[in-house]
Amino acid sequence: MMNKLKRGFASDNNAGIHPEVLKAIQNANIGHCIAYGDDIYTQNAIAKIKEHFGKNIDVYFMFNGTGSNVLGLKMLTESYNSIICAETAHINVDECGAPEKFTGCKLLSVPTKNGKLTIEKIKYHMHDFGFEHHSQPKVISIAQVTELGTVYTSNEIKEITEYAHENEIFVHMDGARICNAAASLDSSLREITMDVGIDVLSFGLTKNGAMNAEAVIFFNKKLSENFKYYRKQGMQLASKMRFMAVQFEALFTNNLWKKIAEHANKMAKVLAERIAEYPQIQITQEVEANGVFAIVPLEIIPKLQREFFFYMWDETNSEVRWMTSFDTTEEDIDIFIEQLKSLLK
């Protein structure tokens, strides 16, 4: 049985809370505050977020990424609409049908080799507008970082948003790992969202050192009209919101969010470089953020998982996913590689 306290490579969700974030939560745990976001901590956090994304935005804190995706998409659609996404998208694969159940919309998935949508791929679904027998495309949803660990450049995003807006449809971004994307591109968060035409962002910090700290950000305030009611109906309105809010404030202070994302990305690069020394293993995607995807000899995977838990990504191809986190160390990688080396003999 694997030591429960050992750092593995399964998910950045498996990591703990960054010490500075935990300290901020503890500091907020003094006295009483007005509930449901009418407190100074929440207002300070929103002000911090606006410093990074732009002043003319609306911010709503949420418990989790699925809730952020579902309710963000809900505000952009009617039940007769459809949402175009990559075949590997989290909303298509890992949310138990929640987007379709709660929006009523059809998801139109697009096969990709690297998790990234292109205009040519999107065009496959752009037809039959005004035809009552066909669900009407209304949103393109992209993930940044993608589920395959790849990163959209700002130019790639802008091409998609310009095409979408020319066709009077919206662009939603699942930004569960957007901090890792910005660190990879050495850009600001605004440069890969508001400045390139994203309409609604599901902004996640949970995978980057926080604890259940997510938000929906509307870059066009007209789109967020009445969202507060949908958040309440969607069971995403926190009563003790200050404990969510202080995490955003802590991570946005002195660009802590970027420093720890840079570290996670660096550890993935180190892991990939060490893995590349073994010809029996084939890295399948560009390592652009904090994920390494690789084809590994099937017979060693269960043995390796017992020591360092990780997920199988594609069983048919014996492909696995290794994720690094803000607390991954080079020592963790050294021990992992030694175990891998012994199994490959």
Secondary structure as UniProt FT lines:
FT   TURN            4..5
FT   TURN            12..13
FT   HELIX           19..28
FT   TURN            36..37
FT   HELIX           40..53
FT   STRAND          58..62
FT   HELIX           65..74
FT   TURN            75..76
FT   TURN            79..80
FT   STRAND          81..86
FT   TURN            87..88
FT   HELIX           90..93
FT   TURN            96..97
FT   HELIX           98..103
FT   STRAND          106..110
FT   HELIX           119..122
FT   HELIX           123..125
FT   TURN            129..130
FT   TURN            132..133
FT   STRAND          136..143
FT   TURN            147..148
FT   HELIX           154..166
FT   TURN            167..168
FT   STRAND          170..175
FT   TURN            176..177
FT   HELIX           178..185
FT   HELIX           190..192
FT   HELIX           194..196
FT   STRAND          200..204
FT   HELIX           206..208
FT   STRAND          214..218
FT   HELIX           221..224
FT   TURN            225..226
FT   HELIX           227..233
FT   TURN            234..235
FT   TURN            239..241
FT   HELIX           242..252
FT   HELIX           253..255
FT   HELIX           256..275
FT   TURN            276..277
FT   TURN            279..280
FT   STRAND          282..283
FT   STRAND          291..295
FT   HELIX           298..300
FT   HELIX           301..307
FT   STRAND          311..314
FT   HELIX           315..317
FT   STRAND          319..323
FT   TURN            326..327
FT   HELIX           330..344
//
